[in-house]
Amino acid sequence: MYLEQVKTILGEVLNLGPAANALTADSPLLGSLPELDSMAVVSLIGALEEHFGIAIDKAAVLQLPDV
């Protein structure tokens, strides 16, 4: 249920087109999608927060590993 919504958001934010349909729950994102650069991460977080009505801890995002 949420996977399809997240795939749609990823596709829209990253302009993945039909490639978004190939994403699965196990698809690696960071380091695997060239479209997912640091600015795209910020946009993606904002889109997820808005869509799902959640708040993502920005400090936790800053601890993501560099790839």
C-alpha positions as CSV (number, residue, x, y, z in Angstrom):
1,M,0.0,0.0,0.0
2,Y,2.6,2.6,1.1
3,L,5.2,1.2,-1.3
4,E,3.2,2.3,-4.4
5,Q,2.8,5.8,-2.9
6,V,6.5,6.0,-2.1
7,K,7.4,4.8,-5.6
8,T,5.1,7.5,-7.1
9,I,6.7,10.2,-5.0
10,L,10.2,8.9,-5.9
11,G,9.3,8.9,-9.5
12,E,7.9,12.5,-9.4
13,V,10.7,14.0,-7.3
14,L,13.5,12.3,-9.2
15,N,11.9,12.4,-12.6
16,L,12.4,8.6,-13.0
17,G,9.7,8.0,-15.5
18,P,8.8,4.4,-16.0
19,A,11.9,3.3,-14.1
20,A,10.0,4.1,-10.9
21,N,7.8,1.1,-11.6
22,A,10.8,-1.2,-11.3
23,L,11.5,-0.1,-7.7
24,T,10.8,-2.6,-5.0
25,A,10.9,-2.5,-1.2
26,D,14.4,-3.9,-1.4
27,S,15.7,-1.5,-4.0
28,P,18.8,0.3,-2.9
29,L,18.5,4.1,-3.2
30,L,21.5,6.0,-1.9
31,G,24.4,5.4,-4.1
32,S,22.3,3.4,-6.6
33,L,20.2,6.2,-8.2
34,P,22.4,8.9,-9.7
35,E,19.3,11.2,-9.6
36,L,19.3,11.0,-5.7
37,D,21.9,13.6,-5.0
38,S,21.9,15.7,-1.8
39,M,19.4,18.3,-3.1
40,A,17.1,15.5,-4.3
41,V,17.2,14.0,-0.8
42,V,16.0,17.3,0.7
43,S,13.2,17.5,-1.9
44,L,12.3,13.8,-1.3
45,I,12.1,14.3,2.4
46,G,9.8,17.3,2.0
47,A,7.6,15.4,-0.4
48,L,7.3,12.4,1.9
49,E,6.6,14.7,4.9
50,E,3.9,16.5,3.0
51,H,2.3,13.4,1.5
52,F,2.2,11.3,4.7
53,G,1.8,14.2,7.2
54,I,4.9,13.2,9.1
55,A,8.1,14.9,10.3
56,I,11.5,13.3,9.5
57,D,14.2,14.0,12.1
58,K,16.7,16.1,10.2
59,A,19.5,15.2,12.6
60,A,19.0,11.5,11.6
61,V,19.2,12.4,8.0
62,L,22.6,14.1,8.6
63,Q,23.9,10.8,9.9
64,L,23.2,9.0,6.7
65,P,26.5,7.5,5.2
66,D,28.1,9.2,2.3
67,V,28.3,7.1,-0.8
